[in-house]
Amino acid sequence: MTAGLFTRILGMINGMVLARVIGDEGVGLFMMAFPAMLLVVTLTELGLPVAISKLVAEAQAFGNYRKIKLVLVWSLAIVGVISVVLTATMLLLIPITAKFLFADTRVVYPLLAITPVIPIVAVSSVLRGYFQGMRNMKPYAYSGIVEQVVRISLVATLANLLMPYGVAYAAGGAMVAGSAGECASLLYMLYVFKHGEGIKLKRPQPKALKGTREVLRDLLRIGLPTMGSRLISSLGNFFEPMIVSHALVIAGYSIAESTQLYGQLTGYAMTLLLLPSFITHALHVSLVPAVSEAYARQSFRMIHYRLNQALRIAMVTGGLSVVVTYCFAEPLMTIIYSSPESAQFLYLMSPFFMIFYFQAPMHAVLQALDLAKAAMYNTLIGAVVKTIMLFLLTCRPEYGIKGTALAICTNVVLVTVLHAAVMFKKSDSH
């Protein structure tokens, strides 16, 4: 958790550097492209990190290391093929489609800068799932620190070098710095895997392939519904900047103004609101293998204990976050981003985000209890409601960008409440 906090702080420093080098407009372009990267990551991973974590944890509980090796080999094969296809597809489609989808067509440059990260994320996702399943959280945590250090080291340099060519090129340079950080993170995890107590991935013998069909079935059975939830969320976030930029233009804002406002909301306010989520993310990462093992042993008392413990931590985290961001909204925005006008978003959104911190632990438990499909439906409902509200509220001049903030808050509350309803229903049956 300490590493997670350090990573978040480094991420905030990266945001501070970005804000001062490329400004609100550059941050807006960066944040318009960023959801595309999250969508690509979701498609590349195919939900496999959670599946790998769950299967590795269950196999380790029974000392089945041959199954762990099969899980790793076939996961690498799957994500490898997907990454090649996605990289080629993006290089072909981005220059053609970006000008039709976004009100600000300059976003094409940071979008193209995403492509190098695809194969890197593919391998990283498998190693991340393996380490989580083995209950070894240190490599993943430290890799995040490595990523942020490299990113911060390069982002100012690349953005400053490219700024004379325009803010769009500078935003693209910032995205390339992110890809370099991901590469450094992968190299660190590969080093730990090779020199630690990892499974040796030698060429499999025919006898070692026994059980392949079962492993592939389990990977897809767990991974696809899990990817479904993330894919729905990622698609909603992918279309969000397109809808918002067009809706703000309809509301009377210029293209440059809409880009700046979107950067203030997502690049500044959302970054601060999500800063404490390193705690709930750590809970999510640790809960999946822990609850999976307890569920495999039918230890429902342990499952209840783990969930209650996680929710208590989330409540404390959420409470402190709400108090700090609401009471010190303007000083925080002024000191960190030199953008006091962005404080309006913290005043509006902070109270709603109290409930956000319960979402990750509940989602993790739903995945571990083979209820990923229910979580996917909850996410779908939230995404549909959010997308409708995004346009209906943002295009109205009296709401504008505040309508976008309200739509995001509605999604947070709705999905969390739906997750809680599924949890209570499952709890009643045991």
HELIX and SHEET records of a PDB file:
HELIX    1   1 THR A    2  GLU A   45  1                                  44    
HELIX    2   2 LEU A   48  ALA A   61  1                                  14    
HELIX    3   3 TYR A   65  LEU A  101  1                                  37    
HELIX    4   4 THR A  105  VAL A  107  5                                   3    
HELIX    5   5 VAL A  108  LEU A  112  1                                   5    
HELIX    6   6 VAL A  117  GLY A  133  1                                  17    
HELIX    7   7 LYS A  138  LEU A  162  1                                  25    
HELIX    8   8 MET A  163  TYR A  165  5                                   3    
HELIX    9   9 VAL A  167  HIS A  195  1                                  29    
HELIX   10  10 PRO A  206  LEU A  209  5                                   4    
HELIX   11  11 THR A  212  ILE A  250  1                                  39    
HELIX   12  12 ILE A  255  TYR A  262  1                                   8    
HELIX   13  13 GLY A  263  ALA A  269  3                                   7    
HELIX   14  14 MET A  270  LEU A  273  1                                   4    
HELIX   15  15 SER A  277  ALA A  296  1                                  20    
HELIX   16  16 PHE A  300  CYS A  327  1                                  28    
HELIX   17  17 ALA A  329  TYR A  337  1                                   9    
HELIX   18  18 PRO A  340  SER A  342  5                                   3    
HELIX   19  19 ALA A  343  MET A  349  1                                   7    
HELIX   20  20 PHE A  352  MET A  354  5                                   3    
HELIX   21  21 PHE A  356  PHE A  358  5                                   3    
HELIX   22  22 GLN A  359  ALA A  368  1                                  10    
HELIX   23  23 ALA A  372  THR A  394  1                                  23    
HELIX   24  24 ILE A  401  ASP A  428  1                                  28    
END                                                                             
